[in-house]
Amino acid sequence: MINKKNPPISGGKAVVECLKANNVKYVFGLIGSATMELFDALYDEQSIKFIDVRDERTGAHMADAYARASGNHGVMIAGQNGPGATNLVTGVAQAKAAFSPLLSIAGAIATEHQGKDAFQEVDQQKLFEPITKKTFSIEETKNIAVDLNEAMRLAKNGKWGPVHVNIPRDVLSGNESFKSFVFKNKIEDKQIDNNDLEKIIALIKEAEKPIIICGAGIKNSNSQKEVISLSKHLNIPLVSSAGHGDVIPFDCNLYAGQMGPRGNKIASQLVNNADLIIAIGTRLGFNSTFYSYDNISKSAKIVQIDIDPIALGRYFPIELGINNDAKKFLENLLNLLSLKKLKYNNSVWVNSFINERNNYYKKRDSEADVGSETIQPSGLFKELRDIMPKNSSVTLDAGTLCLQATDQFNFAESKSLFTPLDFGLVGFSFAAGLGVKLAKPNSPVFSLMGDGGFGMTVSELSTAVQHNINTITIVMNNKSWGAEKAYQRDYYKKRYIGADISSPPFHKLAELYGAKGYHITQLKDFKNAVSDALVCNMPSVINVEVDPKALYSFRKDSFKHREQ
């Protein structure tokens, strides 16, 4: 008997209804035969815009960056089982390293063919388990609503992270009645012990050189105002963990910028010299510390607050750990502090830092090389700093030039900087910029990358043109895999192999795709190109010929065995 109140629908339709019920606005995907029921259901859904991509990897980067920029789920569908799913792997692994709430969905072979070496068969469950918070294989059509909602809940519950869902073609084509497509879960409200807060206040009273390290947990919990209030109330400098230079507005007087080997020396000096470190929403992970006391004070007492219990004291011993949401912690601590009158011993520490910071940024501008015949990275970054609108967002790749750019821009608002973080992925930036632009349509988006990384992902220009996603991609073209060439130069006696690459003229290639292309060989022409790109209402590629000798070896720690 047909249930008239809840008539049977296909599994594909049920997936779309679940996405709709969870307020998904964009779905990135590449169609395939295994998921035709799902895509056919998307055809009729007016509330969800489908962004068809050219490669599953880059589609995952778009969804990852969209999720980080919007705070909502980023959804990527690989329509083909087997190759479609395996192409997702790099993008999903990238999202895991960035703690991004990506929901990836892949079609799978029919249930009756599993384990029989069927066409395009691969064990997708085992493939994705190591690179996700959880991987689901939905076994029956009737389980779609429950399993998909649980997947979406997990992606944003606690520490964010990607969740992958495999759906066999027979599950998508099956029909079932569903009473509901979204399920509200009770979130357990974990209390913060007032005794722990009192201990923190006692540590602050004793400290003469305290700092606050702000991580992604500050951004994801939207607690920038609270951490700035805490910093001002206690007169404590703020630094950000690596890759999160946008966590605090640049014009905040107590903000030093990014710490660590790839940050700036002022923030790094603060972390190295502190006697008390309050780490909020950060693991104190690899890119920030290299897990070495070369990059963090060995004598400092560490208070660590993180929503992930595994993060507490994982890499460095801590005085006190609090497993909770950053915003809740900050609100509780501020409330308690408002009842107390404290005297601080850190004015010399703070005044010295502010003076050094101001001199550092003046020096950054004055020493930028804007006059060389060949374009230097420092000059390029200064020109971009000067012209970039205040509400801009920036995406970066890995590689020697983008690593040099890590602490070069002045962010006015949170969620404006997007990098591969600890995955160190080349080929991320351009695709990520498209996702950021969809999440922040009123923000100019600048995607910086080398010629190698852009060559990997250039086909997504057709996605940008087709959907009018108008980002500005700056290709810093040094005709090499720059990071590796730097290591071969500095540690392997210039025995170059595989380091030099040739590419088509990317500005002309952009025009063939229907985008706007610019070719810059002299720095004096760069500002005009950016100004035009900002108003041309087209995806733009600025192909900048950068000095091929402007290379820098970042991972000196990895090549100590080669030093003579």
Backbone torsions as a table, in degrees:
resi	resn	phi	psi	omega
1	MET	NA	134.2	179.9
2	ILE	-78.2	130.6	176.3
3	ASN	-79.5	106.6	-175.2
4	LYS	-69.8	-30.2	-179.6
5	LYS	-72.5	-40.4	178.6
6	ASN	-128.0	76.6	-176.6
7	PRO	-63.2	150.0	179.7
8	PRO	-61.8	141.1	174.3
9	ILE	-132.1	164.3	-179.5
10	SER	-72.1	159.9	175.7
11	GLY	-60.7	-35.8	177.3
12	GLY	-62.2	-42.8	177.8
13	LYS	-65.0	-36.8	179.6
14	ALA	-64.5	-38.4	177.0
15	VAL	-60.7	-46.1	-178.9
16	VAL	-64.8	-40.0	178.4
17	GLU	-63.4	-37.2	176.9
18	CYS	-65.5	-44.0	178.1
19	LEU	-61.8	-43.5	179.0
20	LYS	-62.1	-44.9	-179.0
21	ALA	-64.3	-25.2	177.8
22	ASN	-95.4	16.9	173.5
23	ASN	62.7	32.8	174.3
24	VAL	-73.2	127.6	-177.6
25	LYS	-102.9	-29.2	-179.5
26	TYR	-129.0	140.5	171.2
27	VAL	-126.5	125.4	175.3
28	PHE	-96.3	144.6	-178.4
29	GLY	-174.5	166.1	174.1
30	LEU	-131.9	119.9	-170.5
31	ILE	-69.4	156.1	177.4
32	GLY	-161.4	163.9	-173.2
33	SER	-65.4	-27.0	-174.9
34	ALA	-70.1	-19.6	-173.4
35	THR	-124.7	26.3	-177.1
36	MET	-59.3	-35.7	178.3
37	GLU	-60.8	-38.4	-178.9
38	LEU	-68.7	-48.3	-177.7
39	PHE	-67.9	-33.5	176.7
40	ASP	-64.2	-35.7	176.9
41	ALA	-69.4	-34.0	177.4
42	LEU	-65.3	-28.4	-177.4
43	TYR	-54.9	-38.3	-175.5
44	ASP	-92.2	-6.3	-173.8
45	GLU	-89.7	104.4	-175.1
46	GLN	-73.9	-22.8	-175.6
47	SER	-82.3	-9.9	-179.9
48	ILE	-118.3	126.0	177.6
49	LYS	-94.9	128.0	-179.9
50	PHE	-93.5	123.6	177.5
51	ILE	-106.3	103.0	-178.4
52	ASP	-82.5	129.3	-174.0
53	VAL	-108.7	174.8	-176.9
54	ARG	-102.7	-12.2	179.5
55	ASP	-153.5	140.5	-176.5
56	GLU	-65.2	-34.5	178.8
57	ARG	-60.7	-52.7	-177.0
58	THR	-68.0	-31.5	174.6
59	GLY	-62.4	-38.2	176.6
60	ALA	-65.4	-36.8	176.5
61	HIS	-63.5	-40.4	178.2
62	MET	-61.2	-47.2	-178.4
63	ALA	-65.9	-39.4	177.4
64	ASP	-58.9	-52.3	-177.7
65	ALA	-67.7	-37.1	175.6
66	TYR	-58.7	-43.9	-178.9
67	ALA	-63.7	-45.1	-179.5
68	ARG	-64.9	-38.0	-177.0
69	ALA	-75.7	-35.7	-174.5
70	SER	-94.0	-25.4	-172.5
71	GLY	80.5	2.0	177.0
72	ASN	-104.3	170.2	177.8
73	HIS	-63.3	139.1	166.7
74	GLY	-99.9	128.2	-173.5
75	VAL	-116.1	125.7	177.0
76	MET	-126.4	129.2	-179.5
77	ILE	-114.6	120.8	171.5
78	ALA	-94.3	109.5	-171.9
79	GLY	-71.9	-24.4	-175.9
80	GLN	-101.8	132.3	172.7
81	ASN	-70.6	168.6	179.3
82	GLY	69.2	-106.6	-176.8
83	PRO	-58.7	-37.6	178.1
84	GLY	-61.7	-41.4	179.2
85	ALA	-69.6	-44.7	-178.0
86	THR	-65.6	-31.1	176.4
87	ASN	-65.7	-22.1	179.1
88	LEU	-73.0	-23.2	-164.3
89	VAL	-55.2	-47.0	-177.7
90	THR	-61.2	-43.2	-179.7
91	GLY	-66.2	-37.8	179.1
92	VAL	-70.8	-41.1	177.0
93	ALA	-62.6	-38.0	175.7
94	GLN	-61.2	-44.0	-179.8
95	ALA	-64.6	-33.7	178.1
96	LYS	-65.7	-43.2	179.6
97	ALA	-66.0	-24.8	-179.3
98	ALA	-97.3	2.2	-178.0
99	PHE	51.0	53.9	-176.3
100	SER	-105.1	135.4	-178.4
101	PRO	-79.5	64.7	178.0
102	LEU	-83.8	132.8	169.7
103	LEU	-109.0	109.3	176.3
104	SER	-104.3	137.4	-178.6
105	ILE	-125.3	132.3	178.1
106	ALA	-129.0	141.2	170.7
107	GLY	-68.8	152.9	179.3
108	ALA	-134.7	160.2	-179.2
109	ILE	-64.2	160.1	-179.5
110	ALA	-57.6	144.4	-176.4
111	THR	-54.3	-41.0	-176.0
112	GLU	-69.4	-14.9	-178.3
113	HIS	-97.8	-5.6	-175.6
114	GLN	-66.0	137.3	179.4
115	GLY	79.7	12.5	-177.1
116	LYS	-117.8	20.5	-176.2
117	ASP	54.6	44.3	-177.7
118	ALA	-73.1	168.3	178.9
119	PHE	-56.1	126.5	178.8
120	GLN	61.3	26.7	-179.9
121	GLU	-80.2	135.0	171.1
122	VAL	-150.4	147.7	-179.3
123	ASP	-77.2	88.5	-174.8
124	GLN	-68.7	-29.4	178.4
125	GLN	-61.2	-51.2	-179.5
126	LYS	-69.0	-31.5	-178.4
127	LEU	-63.5	-40.9	-173.1
128	PHE	-96.5	-16.9	-177.0
129	GLU	-54.3	-42.7	-177.5
130	PRO	-71.9	-15.4	-173.8
131	ILE	-116.2	17.6	178.6
132	THR	-135.4	164.4	169.4
133	LYS	-66.6	-37.8	175.6
134	LYS	-162.0	148.2	175.7
135	THR	-119.3	130.3	179.4
136	PHE	-108.8	139.9	166.4
137	SER	-118.9	108.2	-175.2
138	ILE	-78.2	123.5	-171.1
139	GLU	-95.8	-23.9	-179.4
140	GLU	-139.5	149.1	-179.0
141	THR	-56.7	-39.1	-176.3
142	LYS	-65.4	-15.9	-178.9
143	ASN	-89.1	-5.1	-171.3
144	ILE	-58.6	-50.6	-175.0
145	ALA	-62.8	-45.1	-178.7
146	VAL	-66.3	-48.5	-176.2
147	ASP	-67.2	-41.2	-178.0
148	LEU	-68.3	-39.4	176.4
149	ASN	-65.3	-38.4	177.3
150	GLU	-65.3	-37.9	177.6
151	ALA	-62.3	-44.2	-178.7
152	MET	-69.6	-35.1	177.5
153	ARG	-64.5	-45.6	-177.9
154	LEU	-62.7	-36.9	-177.5
155	ALA	-58.4	-30.8	-176.6
156	LYS	-116.8	6.6	179.8
157	ASN	-89.4	125.7	-176.8
158	GLY	67.4	-137.5	176.2
159	LYS	-67.7	124.3	-178.9
160	TRP	-61.6	157.9	175.7
161	GLY	178.1	164.6	-177.0
162	PRO	-75.4	147.9	173.6
163	VAL	-128.9	137.8	-178.0
164	HIS	-115.8	142.2	-179.2
165	VAL	-129.0	122.3	173.6
166	ASN	-98.0	132.1	-179.3
167	ILE	-130.7	109.0	178.7
168	PRO	-59.1	152.8	-175.9
169	ARG	-63.8	-32.2	179.8
170	ASP	-73.2	-26.8	175.3
171	VAL	-71.3	-37.0	178.1
172	LEU	-71.5	-31.8	-177.3
173	SER	-88.8	-13.1	177.7
174	GLY	-68.2	162.2	-179.5
175	ASN	-118.2	141.9	-176.6
176	GLU	-157.6	152.4	173.6
177	SER	-92.4	140.7	-179.5
178	PHE	-127.9	131.5	177.6
179	LYS	-79.0	-31.9	-176.5
180	SER	-151.3	155.2	179.1
181	PHE	-118.1	-0.9	176.6
182	VAL	-142.9	142.7	-177.8
183	PHE	-130.1	124.9	179.1
184	LYS	-83.9	129.1	-179.7
185	ASN	-105.7	138.1	175.6
186	LYS	-71.6	127.3	177.7
187	ILE	-96.6	123.0	-178.1
188	GLU	-69.0	125.8	-179.1
189	ASP	-90.8	102.6	-177.2
190	LYS	-85.6	126.0	-177.0
191	GLN	-80.5	152.7	175.9
192	ILE	-103.4	128.9	-177.8
193	ASP	-70.0	123.4	179.4
194	ASN	-61.8	-29.1	177.6
195	ASN	-63.3	-36.0	176.5
196	ASP	-65.9	-40.6	178.1
197	LEU	-64.3	-38.6	177.7
198	GLU	-64.5	-38.2	178.1
199	LYS	-64.2	-40.0	178.9
200	ILE	-63.9	-44.1	179.1
201	ILE	-62.0	-38.8	177.3
202	ALA	-63.6	-40.0	177.8
203	LEU	-65.1	-38.5	178.7
204	ILE	-65.0	-40.4	178.8
205	LYS	-59.9	-38.1	-176.7
206	GLU	-78.0	-24.9	-170.8
207	ALA	-75.1	144.0	173.3
208	GLU	-109.7	-19.7	-178.0
209	LYS	-135.9	63.8	-179.1
210	PRO	-85.2	151.8	171.0
211	ILE	-138.7	159.4	172.3
212	ILE	-115.9	123.9	174.3
213	ILE	-99.4	124.9	-177.6
214	CYS	-105.5	127.3	178.8
215	GLY	-112.9	-166.7	-178.4
216	ALA	-61.4	-26.0	178.6
217	GLY	-60.1	-29.3	175.1
218	ILE	-67.3	-45.0	-179.9
219	LYS	-66.2	-47.5	-174.0
220	ASN	-68.2	-25.7	178.2
221	SER	-97.2	3.8	179.5
222	ASN	52.5	49.5	-176.9
223	SER	-115.6	31.3	177.9
224	GLN	-61.7	-43.8	-177.9
225	LYS	-61.5	-40.7	-178.2
226	GLU	-67.4	-42.4	-177.8
227	VAL	-71.1	-33.0	175.6
228	ILE	-67.5	-41.0	176.5
229	SER	-60.0	-42.6	178.3
230	LEU	-62.6	-44.4	-180.0
231	SER	-60.2	-45.4	-179.0
232	LYS	-69.7	-40.1	-178.7
233	HIS	-63.1	-37.5	-176.8
234	LEU	-100.7	-3.6	-177.2
235	ASN	55.5	53.3	-178.6
236	ILE	-117.9	130.7	177.2
237	PRO	-63.8	149.5	177.2
238	LEU	-110.3	138.3	168.1
239	VAL	-130.4	161.3	177.3
240	SER	-110.7	152.8	171.1
241	SER	-70.6	164.3	-174.4
242	ALA	-59.5	137.1	178.1
243	GLY	83.4	2.6	-178.0
244	HIS	-127.2	40.7	179.2
245	GLY	-63.7	-13.0	179.0
246	ASP	-91.1	1.5	-173.8
247	VAL	-64.7	-31.1	179.0
248	ILE	-125.1	138.1	177.6
249	PRO	-58.5	141.4	-176.1
250	PHE	-58.1	-32.2	-175.1
251	ASP	-82.9	4.1	174.6
252	CYS	-69.0	121.7	-171.6
253	ASN	-62.2	-25.7	-176.4
254	LEU	-100.1	10.9	-176.9
255	TYR	-98.5	128.5	-176.2
256	ALA	-99.7	-14.2	-176.6
257	GLY	99.8	-160.4	-173.1
258	GLN	-83.2	137.7	177.8
259	MET	-88.5	171.2	167.0
260	GLY	96.2	179.4	-175.9
261	PRO	-58.7	-23.8	-178.8
262	ARG	-111.0	10.2	177.8
263	GLY	-97.9	-154.9	178.8
264	ASN	-103.3	159.5	-170.7
265	LYS	-70.5	-26.0	-179.5
266	ILE	-69.3	-49.6	177.3
267	ALA	-61.5	-40.8	-178.2
268	SER	-66.3	-38.5	177.4
269	GLN	-64.0	-39.9	177.8
270	LEU	-58.8	-45.4	-178.2
271	VAL	-67.2	-36.2	-179.0
272	ASN	-72.8	-26.9	-173.5
273	ASN	-106.5	-3.3	-175.2
274	ALA	-67.0	151.3	171.3
275	ASP	-106.2	-9.4	173.7
276	LEU	-143.9	125.7	177.8
277	ILE	-117.1	120.7	173.5
278	ILE	-104.8	103.5	-175.3
279	ALA	-99.0	113.1	-174.1
280	ILE	-115.2	118.5	177.1
281	GLY	68.9	31.0	178.4
282	THR	-140.1	144.1	177.1
283	ARG	-81.0	-10.5	-167.2
284	LEU	58.3	48.3	-168.9
285	GLY	-78.4	-168.9	-168.3
286	PHE	-61.5	-51.8	-176.1
287	ASN	-64.1	-23.5	178.8
288	SER	-83.9	-33.7	-170.2
289	THR	-129.2	-15.1	-169.2
290	PHE	54.1	20.2	-177.8
291	TYR	53.7	35.6	-173.5
292	SER	-132.2	143.2	174.8
293	TYR	-72.7	0.6	169.3
294	ASP	-67.5	-20.0	-172.7
295	ASN	-121.1	8.4	177.9
296	ILE	-156.5	143.9	-175.5
297	SER	-63.2	125.6	179.5
298	LYS	-74.1	-28.5	-176.4
299	SER	-89.5	-8.6	-176.8
300	ALA	-71.7	142.6	168.0
301	LYS	-81.1	134.7	-175.4
302	ILE	-113.9	126.7	169.4
303	VAL	-108.7	124.6	-175.2
304	GLN	-123.4	129.2	178.6
305	ILE	-120.2	121.3	-179.7
306	ASP	-152.2	146.1	-179.1
307	ILE	-73.9	-17.0	179.7
308	ASP	-100.4	114.3	-176.9
309	PRO	-61.7	-27.5	-179.3
310	ILE	-65.1	-28.2	-176.4
311	ALA	-70.9	-24.6	-171.9
312	LEU	-70.7	114.0	178.6
313	GLY	68.8	16.8	-174.9
314	ARG	-69.8	-39.0	-174.9
315	TYR	-108.2	-26.3	179.6
316	PHE	-139.1	141.7	177.5
317	PRO	-60.2	142.2	-177.4
318	ILE	-122.6	151.5	176.0
319	GLU	-76.5	-37.2	-177.0
320	LEU	-155.6	136.6	177.0
321	GLY	-125.0	138.4	177.6
322	ILE	-125.2	119.0	179.5
323	ASN	-92.5	93.6	-178.9
324	ASN	-164.8	171.0	177.1
325	ASP	-66.4	138.7	-177.2
326	ALA	-59.6	-43.0	-177.4
327	LYS	-64.5	-43.6	-179.5
328	LYS	-63.4	-43.2	177.5
329	PHE	-58.7	-48.7	-177.0
330	LEU	-63.1	-42.8	178.4
331	GLU	-61.1	-43.3	179.9
332	ASN	-65.0	-43.6	-179.0
333	LEU	-67.4	-41.8	178.9
334	LEU	-63.3	-40.2	178.1
335	ASN	-61.5	-42.4	-179.6
336	LEU	-69.1	-40.3	179.8
337	LEU	-64.2	-31.3	-179.0
338	SER	-64.4	-18.4	-180.0
339	LEU	-92.6	-2.2	-174.8
340	LYS	-120.7	153.5	171.9
341	LYS	-112.5	113.5	-176.4
342	LEU	-113.6	147.0	172.1
343	LYS	-110.0	139.5	-174.1
344	TYR	-114.3	150.7	-179.7
345	ASN	-107.6	14.5	-167.4
346	ASN	-108.2	16.7	-175.4
347	SER	-66.5	-38.0	178.2
348	VAL	-63.6	-44.3	177.8
349	TRP	-57.7	-46.8	-176.1
350	VAL	-71.9	-45.4	-178.8
351	ASN	-62.2	-38.6	177.9
352	SER	-65.1	-43.5	178.9
353	PHE	-61.2	-46.0	-177.3
354	ILE	-61.7	-40.9	179.1
355	ASN	-64.9	-44.9	179.3
356	GLU	-65.5	-38.9	179.8
357	ARG	-63.6	-46.6	-179.6
358	ASN	-60.9	-41.4	178.4
359	ASN	-66.4	-36.8	-179.8
360	TYR	-62.1	-45.1	-177.8
361	TYR	-72.2	-32.5	173.9
362	LYS	-63.9	-42.6	-179.9
363	LYS	-66.7	-36.6	178.2
364	ARG	-57.8	-40.7	179.0
365	ASP	-74.8	-45.3	-174.4
366	SER	-68.8	-30.1	-177.4
367	GLU	-95.5	-0.5	176.0
368	ALA	-62.6	130.8	-175.9
369	ASP	-85.2	96.4	-179.8
370	VAL	-104.3	-0.2	-172.9
371	GLY	-110.2	-6.4	-177.9
372	SER	-66.6	151.9	178.8
373	GLU	-65.2	-40.3	174.3
374	THR	-95.1	144.4	-173.7
375	ILE	-71.5	126.4	179.2
376	GLN	-101.0	147.1	-179.6
377	PRO	-55.6	-43.4	-176.7
378	SER	-62.3	-38.4	178.0
379	GLY	-69.1	-40.7	178.6
380	LEU	-61.3	-44.4	-178.7
381	PHE	-65.9	-38.2	178.8
382	LYS	-64.6	-44.8	178.6
383	GLU	-59.9	-41.2	-179.8
384	LEU	-68.7	-39.9	175.3
385	ARG	-56.0	-41.6	-174.5
386	ASP	-70.7	-30.2	-173.2
387	ILE	-104.9	-16.9	-175.6
388	MET	-66.0	124.6	177.0
389	PRO	-57.5	150.6	-172.4
390	LYS	-60.1	-31.8	-175.9
391	ASN	-93.4	21.3	-176.7
392	SER	-73.5	155.5	170.1
393	SER	-116.3	150.5	-177.3
394	VAL	-129.0	133.7	169.7
395	THR	-114.3	143.5	-178.6
396	LEU	-126.6	152.0	171.1
397	ASP	-93.4	-179.3	162.4
398	ALA	-84.7	-176.6	-179.5
399	GLY	107.1	162.4	-170.2
400	THR	-63.0	-39.4	-176.7
401	LEU	-74.9	-41.4	178.5
402	CYS	-69.1	-32.6	175.4
403	LEU	-66.3	-34.7	174.9
404	GLN	-66.9	-23.0	-178.6
405	ALA	-87.3	-5.4	-169.4
406	THR	-51.9	-43.1	-175.6
407	ASP	-116.4	33.3	-173.2
408	GLN	-100.3	-5.9	-173.3
409	PHE	-120.1	152.5	-173.9
410	ASN	-107.2	103.2	-173.3
411	PHE	-90.3	132.1	-177.9
412	ALA	-90.1	-20.2	-176.2
413	GLU	-144.8	159.2	-179.1
414	SER	-71.5	161.4	-178.0
415	LYS	57.1	51.6	178.1
416	SER	-122.7	-7.5	-179.4
417	LEU	-123.7	129.3	-177.1
418	PHE	-134.5	117.6	-177.4
419	THR	-129.4	168.8	176.2
420	PRO	-70.0	-11.6	-178.8
421	LEU	55.4	-138.6	-168.6
422	ASP	-72.9	-5.5	177.4
423	PHE	-81.1	-20.3	175.0
424	GLY	57.7	42.8	-170.0
425	LEU	-87.2	129.3	168.9
426	VAL	-88.2	134.7	-178.9
427	GLY	100.5	12.4	-177.7
428	PHE	-89.5	-39.3	-159.5
429	SER	-64.0	-49.4	-175.6
430	PHE	-61.4	-50.0	179.9
431	ALA	-63.6	-41.3	178.5
432	ALA	-59.5	-40.0	179.3
433	GLY	-59.6	-35.4	178.3
434	LEU	-65.1	-40.4	176.8
435	GLY	-65.9	-41.7	178.8
436	VAL	-62.1	-41.5	-178.1
437	LYS	-63.2	-37.9	177.8
438	LEU	-67.5	-34.6	178.2
439	ALA	-75.3	-30.6	-176.1
440	LYS	-130.5	70.4	-172.6
441	PRO	-61.7	-23.3	-178.7
442	ASN	-93.0	1.7	179.7
443	SER	-101.2	124.5	170.6
444	PRO	-60.5	136.1	-177.3
445	VAL	-117.9	122.4	177.8
446	PHE	-109.5	122.5	178.9
447	SER	-110.8	116.5	-179.5
448	LEU	-102.6	136.0	176.5
449	MET	-162.6	164.7	175.3
450	GLY	-83.2	174.4	-179.0
451	ASP	-68.7	-32.6	178.3
452	GLY	-64.9	-48.8	-179.4
453	GLY	-64.4	-38.4	179.5
454	PHE	-68.3	-37.4	177.6
455	GLY	-59.9	-30.9	178.6
456	MET	-66.7	-31.0	-165.7
457	THR	-125.0	11.4	-172.4
458	VAL	-61.2	-24.6	-177.3
459	SER	-62.5	-21.4	178.9
460	GLU	-71.8	-3.0	170.8
461	LEU	-57.9	-35.0	179.6
462	SER	-68.4	-33.4	174.4
463	THR	-64.4	-44.8	-179.7
464	ALA	-61.5	-43.8	-178.6
465	VAL	-68.8	-46.0	-177.5
466	GLN	-58.7	-39.2	-175.8
467	HIS	-104.2	9.9	176.2
468	ASN	54.1	48.3	177.9
469	ILE	-96.9	99.0	-165.4
470	ASN	-94.0	81.1	173.8
471	THR	-98.6	166.2	176.8
472	ILE	-114.3	112.9	-179.0
473	THR	-101.9	123.3	179.4
474	ILE	-105.8	108.4	179.3
475	VAL	-90.5	111.5	177.8
476	MET	-86.9	95.8	-165.6
477	ASN	-92.6	103.0	176.7
478	ASN	-113.9	10.9	173.7
479	LYS	57.8	36.4	179.2
480	SER	-160.5	164.8	163.4
481	TRP	-83.7	92.6	-163.5
482	GLY	-63.9	-41.3	-178.1
483	ALA	-63.1	-46.4	-178.0
484	GLU	-68.8	-36.1	177.9
485	LYS	-65.2	-36.7	177.1
486	ALA	-62.3	-41.3	179.1
487	TYR	-67.4	-39.2	177.9
488	GLN	-65.9	-35.7	177.8
489	ARG	-68.1	-46.8	-170.7
490	ASP	-84.7	-25.4	-172.2
491	TYR	-127.2	-8.3	-176.0
492	TYR	-129.3	30.3	171.8
493	LYS	55.2	36.5	176.8
494	LYS	59.3	31.6	176.5
495	ARG	-85.8	77.2	-172.2
496	TYR	-75.7	127.5	173.4
497	ILE	-141.2	123.9	178.2
498	GLY	72.1	6.7	-173.7
499	ALA	-86.7	-32.1	-177.3
500	ASP	-92.2	135.6	-178.3
501	ILE	-132.1	155.7	174.8
502	SER	-118.2	146.5	-177.5
503	SER	-139.2	158.5	172.5
504	PRO	-69.6	164.6	175.4
505	PRO	-67.4	104.7	-171.0
506	PHE	-62.0	-30.5	178.8
507	HIS	-65.3	-37.5	178.0
508	LYS	-74.1	-38.1	177.9
509	LEU	-61.1	-40.9	177.8
510	ALA	-58.1	-42.4	-179.3
511	GLU	-66.6	-35.5	176.7
512	LEU	-63.8	-32.0	176.8
513	TYR	-77.4	-14.9	-177.7
514	GLY	101.4	11.6	176.8
515	ALA	-98.4	-180.0	178.2
516	LYS	-98.6	134.2	-179.8
517	GLY	-120.5	144.0	178.6
518	TYR	-134.9	141.9	178.2
519	HIS	-120.1	119.4	-175.8
520	ILE	-117.2	119.0	176.4
521	THR	-113.4	-15.2	176.7
522	GLN	-129.1	137.8	-174.0
523	LEU	-61.8	-29.0	-178.0
524	LYS	-62.4	-20.0	-179.2
525	ASP	-92.3	-6.6	-172.5
526	PHE	-68.1	-44.4	-177.0
527	LYS	-60.5	-40.9	179.8
528	ASN	-64.4	-38.5	178.6
529	ALA	-64.2	-45.3	178.8
530	VAL	-63.5	-43.5	179.7
531	SER	-58.9	-42.1	179.2
532	ASP	-69.0	-41.3	-179.3
533	ALA	-62.3	-32.8	-179.5
534	LEU	-67.1	-23.2	-175.1
535	VAL	-118.1	-0.7	-172.8
536	CYS	-78.0	-12.5	178.3
537	ASN	58.8	39.3	176.6
538	MET	-144.2	153.8	168.5
539	PRO	-59.6	138.1	-174.0
540	SER	-128.2	144.7	175.1
541	VAL	-126.4	120.8	178.0
542	ILE	-107.3	108.1	-177.1
543	ASN	-90.1	104.1	-173.6
544	VAL	-104.8	121.3	177.8
545	GLU	-79.8	104.9	-176.7
546	VAL	-99.4	147.7	179.1
547	ASP	-51.1	116.9	-178.0
548	PRO	-66.4	-12.9	178.3
549	LYS	-91.1	-4.2	-176.8
550	ALA	-83.1	63.5	-177.0
551	LEU	-111.0	151.9	-179.1
552	TYR	-141.3	134.1	177.7
553	SER	-88.2	109.5	-178.7
554	PHE	-84.0	-40.5	-173.5
555	ARG	-88.6	58.5	177.5
556	LYS	-61.7	-28.7	-179.6
557	ASP	-62.8	-28.8	-176.7
558	SER	-82.1	-11.3	-174.1
559	PHE	-121.6	22.0	178.1
560	LYS	-60.4	-29.9	-180.0
561	HIS	-68.7	-14.5	-179.1
562	ARG	-98.0	-7.7	-177.5
563	GLU	-72.5	141.8	-178.3
564	GLN	-112.2	NA	NA
